[in-house]
Amino acid sequence: MELTIPNVLTWLRISLIPIFVLFYYLPAHWAHMVAALIFALAAITDWLDGYLARSLNQTSPFGAFLDPVADKLMVAVALVLLVANAKMPFLALPAAIIVGREIVISALREWMAEIGKRASVAVSLIGKIKTGLQMVALVLLIMGRPWGQHFTLLIGYILIYIAAILTLWSMCMYLKAAWPELIARPEDHSA
């Protein structure tokens, strides 16, 4: 593994996860604000490492593997923490959609790579918009939780539901692109 700036940022994002969890559970009135800032920093590094990898020509197979893993870990941990909060039961549905979609698409990408068709399930613009909305929503929900700021929570809820709808839409787009391969006979893939 080459130690590049994008890879360092990805490792930083992963290392922020336990720190984020720690601050989320600290019994201080300011702890959720710090947890939200940590999550926001992780979200910014997500964008920044991809931008730097392309602009500095520092893309690597390791980075291509680790970057989406780091993103999914951070989002899944944030969703689990928020859903575990009994005061936010309305997050269970979008959380299940978002996490479920990630499992389906990860499995689909792995299978498509096995048959040499990985490019047909590349990241779409809808997926990028979904990710942006999801990150903003999660920051607002994490930040808004301890103070019960209704406006912050309301905007967070609206954005996470929009992100969940876009999540379903992008999953349908991925499945539509892969559908010819999914319904092909096994002998069609052995060539």
mmCIF file of the C-alpha atoms, coordinates in Angstrom:
data_MODEL
# 
_entry.id   MODEL 
# 
loop_
_atom_site.group_PDB 
_atom_site.id 
_atom_site.type_symbol 
_atom_site.label_atom_id 
_atom_site.label_alt_id 
_atom_site.label_comp_id 
_atom_site.label_asym_id 
_atom_site.label_entity_id 
_atom_site.label_seq_id 
_atom_site.pdbx_PDB_ins_code 
_atom_site.Cartn_x 
_atom_site.Cartn_y 
_atom_site.Cartn_z 
_atom_site.occupancy 
_atom_site.B_iso_or_equiv 
_atom_site.pdbx_formal_charge 
_atom_site.auth_seq_id 
_atom_site.auth_comp_id 
_atom_site.auth_asym_id 
_atom_site.auth_atom_id 
_atom_site.pdbx_PDB_model_num 
ATOM 1   C CA . MET A 1 1   ? 0.000   0.000   0.000   1.00 0.00 ? 1   MET A CA 1 
ATOM 2   C CA . GLU A 1 2   ? 1.384   3.348   -1.054  1.00 0.00 ? 2   GLU A CA 1 
ATOM 3   C CA . LEU A 1 3   ? 1.033   6.095   1.563   1.00 0.00 ? 3   LEU A CA 1 
ATOM 4   C CA . THR A 1 4   ? -0.637  8.875   -0.424  1.00 0.00 ? 4   THR A CA 1 
ATOM 5   C CA . ILE A 1 5   ? -2.571  11.903  0.823   1.00 0.00 ? 5   ILE A CA 1 
ATOM 6   C CA . PRO A 1 6   ? -5.911  10.385  -0.268  1.00 0.00 ? 6   PRO A CA 1 
ATOM 7   C CA . ASN A 1 7   ? -5.135  7.102   1.525   1.00 0.00 ? 7   ASN A CA 1 
ATOM 8   C CA . VAL A 1 8   ? -4.100  8.980   4.675   1.00 0.00 ? 8   VAL A CA 1 
ATOM 9   C CA . LEU A 1 9   ? -7.429  10.867  4.586   1.00 0.00 ? 9   LEU A CA 1 
ATOM 10  C CA . THR A 1 10  ? -9.307  7.591   4.206   1.00 0.00 ? 10  THR A CA 1 
ATOM 11  C CA . TRP A 1 11  ? -7.460  6.085   7.188   1.00 0.00 ? 11  TRP A CA 1 
ATOM 12  C CA . LEU A 1 12  ? -8.213  9.276   9.128   1.00 0.00 ? 12  LEU A CA 1 
ATOM 13  C CA . ARG A 1 13  ? -11.915 8.833   8.378   1.00 0.00 ? 13  ARG A CA 1 
ATOM 14  C CA . ILE A 1 14  ? -11.823 5.262   9.705   1.00 0.00 ? 14  ILE A CA 1 
ATOM 15  C CA . SER A 1 15  ? -9.890  6.308   12.808  1.00 0.00 ? 15  SER A CA 1 
ATOM 16  C CA . LEU A 1 16  ? -12.501 9.002   13.532  1.00 0.00 ? 16  LEU A CA 1 
ATOM 17  C CA . ILE A 1 17  ? -15.241 6.371   13.973  1.00 0.00 ? 17  ILE A CA 1 
ATOM 18  C CA . PRO A 1 18  ? -14.411 5.357   17.585  1.00 0.00 ? 18  PRO A CA 1 
ATOM 19  C CA . ILE A 1 19  ? -13.813 9.013   18.493  1.00 0.00 ? 19  ILE A CA 1 
ATOM 20  C CA . PHE A 1 20  ? -17.202 9.886   17.004  1.00 0.00 ? 20  PHE A CA 1 
ATOM 21  C CA . VAL A 1 21  ? -18.882 7.115   19.036  1.00 0.00 ? 21  VAL A CA 1 
ATOM 22  C CA . LEU A 1 22  ? -17.124 8.233   22.214  1.00 0.00 ? 22  LEU A CA 1 
ATOM 23  C CA . PHE A 1 23  ? -18.321 11.827  21.869  1.00 0.00 ? 23  PHE A CA 1 
ATOM 24  C CA . TYR A 1 24  ? -21.819 10.706  20.885  1.00 0.00 ? 24  TYR A CA 1 
ATOM 25  C CA . TYR A 1 25  ? -22.167 8.899   24.205  1.00 0.00 ? 25  TYR A CA 1 
ATOM 26  C CA . LEU A 1 26  ? -20.394 11.393  26.451  1.00 0.00 ? 26  LEU A CA 1 
ATOM 27  C CA . PRO A 1 27  ? -22.823 12.771  29.049  1.00 0.00 ? 27  PRO A CA 1 
ATOM 28  C CA . ALA A 1 28  ? -21.899 16.402  28.399  1.00 0.00 ? 28  ALA A CA 1 
ATOM 29  C CA . HIS A 1 29  ? -24.261 18.970  26.877  1.00 0.00 ? 29  HIS A CA 1 
ATOM 30  C CA . TRP A 1 30  ? -21.694 19.851  24.192  1.00 0.00 ? 30  TRP A CA 1 
ATOM 31  C CA . ALA A 1 31  ? -20.740 16.269  23.267  1.00 0.00 ? 31  ALA A CA 1 
ATOM 32  C CA . HIS A 1 32  ? -23.245 15.835  20.429  1.00 0.00 ? 32  HIS A CA 1 
ATOM 33  C CA . MET A 1 33  ? -22.094 19.052  18.816  1.00 0.00 ? 33  MET A CA 1 
ATOM 34  C CA . VAL A 1 34  ? -18.523 17.709  18.844  1.00 0.00 ? 34  VAL A CA 1 
ATOM 35  C CA . ALA A 1 35  ? -19.754 14.342  17.513  1.00 0.00 ? 35  ALA A CA 1 
ATOM 36  C CA . ALA A 1 36  ? -21.548 16.194  14.692  1.00 0.00 ? 36  ALA A CA 1 
ATOM 37  C CA . LEU A 1 37  ? -18.367 18.140  13.900  1.00 0.00 ? 37  LEU A CA 1 
ATOM 38  C CA . ILE A 1 38  ? -16.348 14.897  13.823  1.00 0.00 ? 38  ILE A CA 1 
ATOM 39  C CA . PHE A 1 39  ? -18.893 13.354  11.464  1.00 0.00 ? 39  PHE A CA 1 
ATOM 40  C CA . ALA A 1 40  ? -18.825 16.489  9.288   1.00 0.00 ? 40  ALA A CA 1 
ATOM 41  C CA . LEU A 1 41  ? -15.010 16.322  9.178   1.00 0.00 ? 41  LEU A CA 1 
ATOM 42  C CA . ALA A 1 42  ? -15.233 12.692  8.087   1.00 0.00 ? 42  ALA A CA 1 
ATOM 43  C CA . ALA A 1 43  ? -17.746 13.634  5.376   1.00 0.00 ? 43  ALA A CA 1 
ATOM 44  C CA . ILE A 1 44  ? -15.427 16.381  4.113   1.00 0.00 ? 44  ILE A CA 1 
ATOM 45  C CA . THR A 1 45  ? -12.482 13.968  3.987   1.00 0.00 ? 45  THR A CA 1 
ATOM 46  C CA . ASP A 1 46  ? -14.681 11.649  1.923   1.00 0.00 ? 46  ASP A CA 1 
ATOM 47  C CA . TRP A 1 47  ? -15.049 14.311  -0.746  1.00 0.00 ? 47  TRP A CA 1 
ATOM 48  C CA . LEU A 1 48  ? -11.470 15.585  -0.364  1.00 0.00 ? 48  LEU A CA 1 
ATOM 49  C CA . ASP A 1 49  ? -9.710  12.239  -0.708  1.00 0.00 ? 49  ASP A CA 1 
ATOM 50  C CA . GLY A 1 50  ? -11.527 11.478  -3.965  1.00 0.00 ? 50  GLY A CA 1 
ATOM 51  C CA . TYR A 1 51  ? -10.806 14.942  -5.325  1.00 0.00 ? 51  TYR A CA 1 
ATOM 52  C CA . LEU A 1 52  ? -7.116  14.744  -4.390  1.00 0.00 ? 52  LEU A CA 1 
ATOM 53  C CA . ALA A 1 53  ? -6.741  11.194  -5.723  1.00 0.00 ? 53  ALA A CA 1 
ATOM 54  C CA . ARG A 1 54  ? -7.965  12.357  -9.130  1.00 0.00 ? 54  ARG A CA 1 
ATOM 55  C CA . SER A 1 55  ? -6.253  15.766  -9.234  1.00 0.00 ? 55  SER A CA 1 
ATOM 56  C CA . LEU A 1 56  ? -2.884  14.486  -7.944  1.00 0.00 ? 56  LEU A CA 1 
ATOM 57  C CA . ASN A 1 57  ? -3.150  11.306  -10.000 1.00 0.00 ? 57  ASN A CA 1 
ATOM 58  C CA . GLN A 1 58  ? -2.850  9.255   -6.807  1.00 0.00 ? 58  GLN A CA 1 
ATOM 59  C CA . THR A 1 59  ? -5.598  6.733   -7.427  1.00 0.00 ? 59  THR A CA 1 
ATOM 60  C CA . SER A 1 60  ? -4.772  3.207   -6.353  1.00 0.00 ? 60  SER A CA 1 
ATOM 61  C CA . PRO A 1 61  ? -6.515  -0.146  -6.127  1.00 0.00 ? 61  PRO A CA 1 
ATOM 62  C CA . PHE A 1 62  ? -6.153  -0.016  -2.338  1.00 0.00 ? 62  PHE A CA 1 
ATOM 63  C CA . GLY A 1 63  ? -7.734  3.440   -2.197  1.00 0.00 ? 63  GLY A CA 1 
ATOM 64  C CA . ALA A 1 64  ? -10.531 2.352   -4.540  1.00 0.00 ? 64  ALA A CA 1 
ATOM 65  C CA . PHE A 1 65  ? -11.269 -0.493  -2.114  1.00 0.00 ? 65  PHE A CA 1 
ATOM 66  C CA . LEU A 1 66  ? -10.847 1.344   1.203   1.00 0.00 ? 66  LEU A CA 1 
ATOM 67  C CA . ASP A 1 67  ? -12.618 4.630   0.391   1.00 0.00 ? 67  ASP A CA 1 
ATOM 68  C CA . PRO A 1 68  ? -16.129 3.175   -0.031  1.00 0.00 ? 68  PRO A CA 1 
ATOM 69  C CA . VAL A 1 69  ? -15.577 0.897   2.972   1.00 0.00 ? 69  VAL A CA 1 
ATOM 70  C CA . ALA A 1 70  ? -14.718 3.918   5.134   1.00 0.00 ? 70  ALA A CA 1 
ATOM 71  C CA . ASP A 1 71  ? -17.783 5.790   3.887   1.00 0.00 ? 71  ASP A CA 1 
ATOM 72  C CA . LYS A 1 72  ? -20.138 2.907   4.555   1.00 0.00 ? 72  LYS A CA 1 
ATOM 73  C CA . LEU A 1 73  ? -18.672 2.273   8.017   1.00 0.00 ? 73  LEU A CA 1 
ATOM 74  C CA . MET A 1 74  ? -19.086 5.896   9.079   1.00 0.00 ? 74  MET A CA 1 
ATOM 75  C CA . VAL A 1 75  ? -22.659 6.146   7.782   1.00 0.00 ? 75  VAL A CA 1 
ATOM 76  C CA . ALA A 1 76  ? -23.700 2.764   9.214   1.00 0.00 ? 76  ALA A CA 1 
ATOM 77  C CA . VAL A 1 77  ? -22.285 3.604   12.637  1.00 0.00 ? 77  VAL A CA 1 
ATOM 78  C CA . ALA A 1 78  ? -24.052 6.985   12.670  1.00 0.00 ? 78  ALA A CA 1 
ATOM 79  C CA . LEU A 1 79  ? -27.354 5.400   11.628  1.00 0.00 ? 79  LEU A CA 1 
ATOM 80  C CA . VAL A 1 80  ? -27.081 2.673   14.272  1.00 0.00 ? 80  VAL A CA 1 
ATOM 81  C CA . LEU A 1 81  ? -26.374 5.239   16.995  1.00 0.00 ? 81  LEU A CA 1 
ATOM 82  C CA . LEU A 1 82  ? -29.299 7.421   15.926  1.00 0.00 ? 82  LEU A CA 1 
ATOM 83  C CA . VAL A 1 83  ? -31.751 4.524   15.548  1.00 0.00 ? 83  VAL A CA 1 
ATOM 84  C CA . ALA A 1 84  ? -30.730 3.180   18.968  1.00 0.00 ? 84  ALA A CA 1 
ATOM 85  C CA . ASN A 1 85  ? -31.924 6.473   20.425  1.00 0.00 ? 85  ASN A CA 1 
ATOM 86  C CA . ALA A 1 86  ? -35.510 5.824   21.511  1.00 0.00 ? 86  ALA A CA 1 
ATOM 87  C CA . LYS A 1 87  ? -36.413 9.448   20.756  1.00 0.00 ? 87  LYS A CA 1 
ATOM 88  C CA . MET A 1 88  ? -35.775 8.989   17.019  1.00 0.00 ? 88  MET A CA 1 
ATOM 89  C CA . PRO A 1 89  ? -37.904 5.982   15.986  1.00 0.00 ? 89  PRO A CA 1 
ATOM 90  C CA . PHE A 1 90  ? -38.686 7.519   12.599  1.00 0.00 ? 90  PHE A CA 1 
ATOM 91  C CA . LEU A 1 91  ? -35.109 6.866   11.513  1.00 0.00 ? 91  LEU A CA 1 
ATOM 92  C CA . ALA A 1 92  ? -35.498 3.087   11.475  1.00 0.00 ? 92  ALA A CA 1 
ATOM 93  C CA . LEU A 1 93  ? -37.065 2.975   8.003   1.00 0.00 ? 93  LEU A CA 1 
ATOM 94  C CA . PRO A 1 94  ? -34.562 5.205   6.161   1.00 0.00 ? 94  PRO A CA 1 
ATOM 95  C CA . ALA A 1 95  ? -31.696 3.552   8.066   1.00 0.00 ? 95  ALA A CA 1 
ATOM 96  C CA . ALA A 1 96  ? -32.866 0.091   6.976   1.00 0.00 ? 96  ALA A CA 1 
ATOM 97  C CA . ILE A 1 97  ? -33.203 1.303   3.379   1.00 0.00 ? 97  ILE A CA 1 
ATOM 98  C CA . ILE A 1 98  ? -29.756 2.930   3.335   1.00 0.00 ? 98  ILE A CA 1 
ATOM 99  C CA . VAL A 1 99  ? -27.919 0.029   4.990   1.00 0.00 ? 99  VAL A CA 1 
ATOM 100 C CA . GLY A 1 100 ? -29.862 -2.572  2.996   1.00 0.00 ? 100 GLY A CA 1 
ATOM 101 C CA . ARG A 1 101 ? -29.078 -0.815  -0.283  1.00 0.00 ? 101 ARG A CA 1 
ATOM 102 C CA . GLU A 1 102 ? -25.384 -0.727  0.548   1.00 0.00 ? 102 GLU A CA 1 
ATOM 103 C CA . ILE A 1 103 ? -25.390 -4.476  1.166   1.00 0.00 ? 103 ILE A CA 1 
ATOM 104 C CA . VAL A 1 104 ? -27.256 -5.179  -2.083  1.00 0.00 ? 104 VAL A CA 1 
ATOM 105 C CA . ILE A 1 105 ? -25.058 -2.884  -4.198  1.00 0.00 ? 105 ILE A CA 1 
ATOM 106 C CA . SER A 1 106 ? -21.820 -4.133  -2.620  1.00 0.00 ? 106 SER A CA 1 
ATOM 107 C CA . ALA A 1 107 ? -22.820 -7.716  -3.386  1.00 0.00 ? 107 ALA A CA 1 
ATOM 108 C CA . LEU A 1 108 ? -23.896 -6.723  -6.904  1.00 0.00 ? 108 LEU A CA 1 
ATOM 109 C CA . ARG A 1 109 ? -20.599 -4.937  -7.587  1.00 0.00 ? 109 ARG A CA 1 
ATOM 110 C CA . GLU A 1 110 ? -18.611 -7.898  -6.293  1.00 0.00 ? 110 GLU A CA 1 
ATOM 111 C CA . TRP A 1 111 ? -20.566 -10.308 -8.476  1.00 0.00 ? 111 TRP A CA 1 
ATOM 112 C CA . MET A 1 112 ? -20.314 -8.038  -11.530 1.00 0.00 ? 112 MET A CA 1 
ATOM 113 C CA . ALA A 1 113 ? -16.552 -7.778  -10.994 1.00 0.00 ? 113 ALA A CA 1 
ATOM 114 C CA . GLU A 1 114 ? -16.332 -11.571 -10.897 1.00 0.00 ? 114 GLU A CA 1 
ATOM 115 C CA . ILE A 1 115 ? -17.906 -11.785 -14.336 1.00 0.00 ? 115 ILE A CA 1 
ATOM 116 C CA . GLY A 1 116 ? -15.858 -8.864  -15.678 1.00 0.00 ? 116 GLY A CA 1 
ATOM 117 C CA . LYS A 1 117 ? -18.726 -6.362  -15.878 1.00 0.00 ? 117 LYS A CA 1 
ATOM 118 C CA . ARG A 1 118 ? -17.850 -4.047  -12.963 1.00 0.00 ? 118 ARG A CA 1 
ATOM 119 C CA . ALA A 1 119 ? -18.018 -0.872  -15.106 1.00 0.00 ? 119 ALA A CA 1 
ATOM 120 C CA . SER A 1 120 ? -21.741 -1.326  -15.717 1.00 0.00 ? 120 SER A CA 1 
ATOM 121 C CA . VAL A 1 121 ? -22.427 -0.674  -12.012 1.00 0.00 ? 121 VAL A CA 1 
ATOM 122 C CA . ALA A 1 122 ? -20.220 2.375   -11.535 1.00 0.00 ? 122 ALA A CA 1 
ATOM 123 C CA . VAL A 1 123 ? -21.191 5.202   -9.166  1.00 0.00 ? 123 VAL A CA 1 
ATOM 124 C CA . SER A 1 124 ? -23.944 7.410   -10.593 1.00 0.00 ? 124 SER A CA 1 
ATOM 125 C CA . LEU A 1 125 ? -24.769 11.091  -10.155 1.00 0.00 ? 125 LEU A CA 1 
ATOM 126 C CA . ILE A 1 126 ? -27.891 10.111  -8.192  1.00 0.00 ? 126 ILE A CA 1 
ATOM 127 C CA . GLY A 1 127 ? -25.657 8.149   -5.820  1.00 0.00 ? 127 GLY A CA 1 
ATOM 128 C CA . LYS A 1 128 ? -23.452 11.201  -5.274  1.00 0.00 ? 128 LYS A CA 1 
ATOM 129 C CA . ILE A 1 129 ? -26.445 13.455  -4.597  1.00 0.00 ? 129 ILE A CA 1 
ATOM 130 C CA . LYS A 1 130 ? -27.841 10.838  -2.228  1.00 0.00 ? 130 LYS A CA 1 
ATOM 131 C CA . THR A 1 131 ? -24.540 10.698  -0.375  1.00 0.00 ? 131 THR A CA 1 
ATOM 132 C CA . GLY A 1 132 ? -24.393 14.483  -0.006  1.00 0.00 ? 132 GLY A CA 1 
ATOM 133 C CA . LEU A 1 133 ? -27.950 14.717  1.331   1.00 0.00 ? 133 LEU A CA 1 
ATOM 134 C CA . GLN A 1 134 ? -27.358 11.767  3.623   1.00 0.00 ? 134 GLN A CA 1 
ATOM 135 C CA . MET A 1 135 ? -24.220 13.335  5.116   1.00 0.00 ? 135 MET A CA 1 
ATOM 136 C CA . VAL A 1 136 ? -25.926 16.692  5.737   1.00 0.00 ? 136 VAL A CA 1 
ATOM 137 C CA . ALA A 1 137 ? -28.952 14.928  7.232   1.00 0.00 ? 137 ALA A CA 1 
ATOM 138 C CA . LEU A 1 138 ? -26.806 12.877  9.579   1.00 0.00 ? 138 LEU A CA 1 
ATOM 139 C CA . VAL A 1 139 ? -24.864 15.925  10.767  1.00 0.00 ? 139 VAL A CA 1 
ATOM 140 C CA . LEU A 1 140 ? -28.152 17.728  11.520  1.00 0.00 ? 140 LEU A CA 1 
ATOM 141 C CA . LEU A 1 141 ? -29.645 14.720  13.304  1.00 0.00 ? 141 LEU A CA 1 
ATOM 142 C CA . ILE A 1 142 ? -26.536 14.136  15.392  1.00 0.00 ? 142 ILE A CA 1 
ATOM 143 C CA . MET A 1 143 ? -26.271 17.832  16.219  1.00 0.00 ? 143 MET A CA 1 
ATOM 144 C CA . GLY A 1 144 ? -29.973 18.335  16.890  1.00 0.00 ? 144 GLY A CA 1 
ATOM 145 C CA . ARG A 1 145 ? -30.521 15.378  19.158  1.00 0.00 ? 145 ARG A CA 1 
ATOM 146 C CA . PRO A 1 146 ? -29.487 16.635  22.598  1.00 0.00 ? 146 PRO A CA 1 
ATOM 147 C CA . TRP A 1 147 ? -31.177 20.020  22.448  1.00 0.00 ? 147 TRP A CA 1 
ATOM 148 C CA . GLY A 1 148 ? -34.362 18.895  20.751  1.00 0.00 ? 148 GLY A CA 1 
ATOM 149 C CA . GLN A 1 149 ? -34.037 21.715  18.256  1.00 0.00 ? 149 GLN A CA 1 
ATOM 150 C CA . HIS A 1 150 ? -37.148 21.007  16.270  1.00 0.00 ? 150 HIS A CA 1 
ATOM 151 C CA . PHE A 1 151 ? -36.093 22.877  13.133  1.00 0.00 ? 151 PHE A CA 1 
ATOM 152 C CA . THR A 1 152 ? -32.701 21.149  12.935  1.00 0.00 ? 152 THR A CA 1 
ATOM 153 C CA . LEU A 1 153 ? -34.277 17.753  13.526  1.00 0.00 ? 153 LEU A CA 1 
ATOM 154 C CA . LEU A 1 154 ? -37.093 18.411  11.057  1.00 0.00 ? 154 LEU A CA 1 
ATOM 155 C CA . ILE A 1 155 ? -34.654 19.355  8.280   1.00 0.00 ? 155 ILE A CA 1 
ATOM 156 C CA . GLY A 1 156 ? -32.518 16.318  9.184   1.00 0.00 ? 156 GLY A CA 1 
ATOM 157 C CA . TYR A 1 157 ? -35.548 14.011  8.996   1.00 0.00 ? 157 TYR A CA 1 
ATOM 158 C CA . ILE A 1 158 ? -36.668 15.468  5.666   1.00 0.00 ? 158 ILE A CA 1 
ATOM 159 C CA . LEU A 1 159 ? -33.188 15.136  4.165   1.00 0.00 ? 159 LEU A CA 1 
ATOM 160 C CA . ILE A 1 160 ? -32.669 11.566  5.404   1.00 0.00 ? 160 ILE A CA 1 
ATOM 161 C CA . TYR A 1 161 ? -36.025 10.538  3.896   1.00 0.00 ? 161 TYR A CA 1 
ATOM 162 C CA . ILE A 1 162 ? -35.115 12.205  0.582   1.00 0.00 ? 162 ILE A CA 1 
ATOM 163 C CA . ALA A 1 163 ? -31.747 10.417  0.742   1.00 0.00 ? 163 ALA A CA 1 
ATOM 164 C CA . ALA A 1 164 ? -33.568 7.110   1.377   1.00 0.00 ? 164 ALA A CA 1 
ATOM 165 C CA . ILE A 1 165 ? -35.806 7.685   -1.657  1.00 0.00 ? 165 ILE A CA 1 
ATOM 166 C CA . LEU A 1 166 ? -32.742 8.487   -3.791  1.00 0.00 ? 166 LEU A CA 1 
ATOM 167 C CA . THR A 1 167 ? -31.095 5.401   -2.307  1.00 0.00 ? 167 THR A CA 1 
ATOM 168 C CA . LEU A 1 168 ? -33.922 3.221   -3.591  1.00 0.00 ? 168 LEU A CA 1 
ATOM 169 C CA . TRP A 1 169 ? -33.866 5.000   -6.941  1.00 0.00 ? 169 TRP A CA 1 
ATOM 170 C CA . SER A 1 170 ? -30.120 4.543   -7.393  1.00 0.00 ? 170 SER A CA 1 
ATOM 171 C CA . MET A 1 171 ? -30.405 0.888   -6.353  1.00 0.00 ? 171 MET A CA 1 
ATOM 172 C CA . CYS A 1 172 ? -33.072 0.382   -9.024  1.00 0.00 ? 172 CYS A CA 1 
ATOM 173 C CA . MET A 1 173 ? -30.767 2.049   -11.574 1.00 0.00 ? 173 MET A CA 1 
ATOM 174 C CA . TYR A 1 174 ? -27.893 -0.258  -10.607 1.00 0.00 ? 174 TYR A CA 1 
ATOM 175 C CA . LEU A 1 175 ? -30.132 -3.323  -10.760 1.00 0.00 ? 175 LEU A CA 1 
ATOM 176 C CA . LYS A 1 176 ? -31.538 -2.220  -14.122 1.00 0.00 ? 176 LYS A CA 1 
ATOM 177 C CA . ALA A 1 177 ? -28.000 -1.843  -15.511 1.00 0.00 ? 177 ALA A CA 1 
ATOM 178 C CA . ALA A 1 178 ? -27.054 -5.275  -14.185 1.00 0.00 ? 178 ALA A CA 1 
ATOM 179 C CA . TRP A 1 179 ? -30.349 -6.981  -15.026 1.00 0.00 ? 179 TRP A CA 1 
ATOM 180 C CA . PRO A 1 180 ? -29.224 -8.501  -18.357 1.00 0.00 ? 180 PRO A CA 1 
ATOM 181 C CA . GLU A 1 181 ? -26.336 -10.181 -16.529 1.00 0.00 ? 181 GLU A CA 1 
ATOM 182 C CA . LEU A 1 182 ? -28.510 -11.246 -13.607 1.00 0.00 ? 182 LEU A CA 1 
ATOM 183 C CA . ILE A 1 183 ? -30.984 -13.089 -15.834 1.00 0.00 ? 183 ILE A CA 1 
ATOM 184 C CA . ALA A 1 184 ? -28.374 -14.494 -18.240 1.00 0.00 ? 184 ALA A CA 1 
ATOM 185 C CA . ARG A 1 185 ? -27.844 -18.230 -18.320 1.00 0.00 ? 185 ARG A CA 1 
ATOM 186 C CA . PRO A 1 186 ? -24.756 -19.490 -16.438 1.00 0.00 ? 186 PRO A CA 1 
ATOM 187 C CA . GLU A 1 187 ? -23.080 -20.580 -19.667 1.00 0.00 ? 187 GLU A CA 1 
ATOM 188 C CA . ASP A 1 188 ? -23.243 -16.963 -20.918 1.00 0.00 ? 188 ASP A CA 1 
ATOM 189 C CA . HIS A 1 189 ? -20.815 -15.984 -18.135 1.00 0.00 ? 189 HIS A CA 1 
ATOM 190 C CA . SER A 1 190 ? -18.311 -18.761 -18.734 1.00 0.00 ? 190 SER A CA 1 
ATOM 191 C CA . ALA A 1 191 ? -16.988 -17.332 -22.002 1.00 0.00 ? 191 ALA A CA 1 
# 
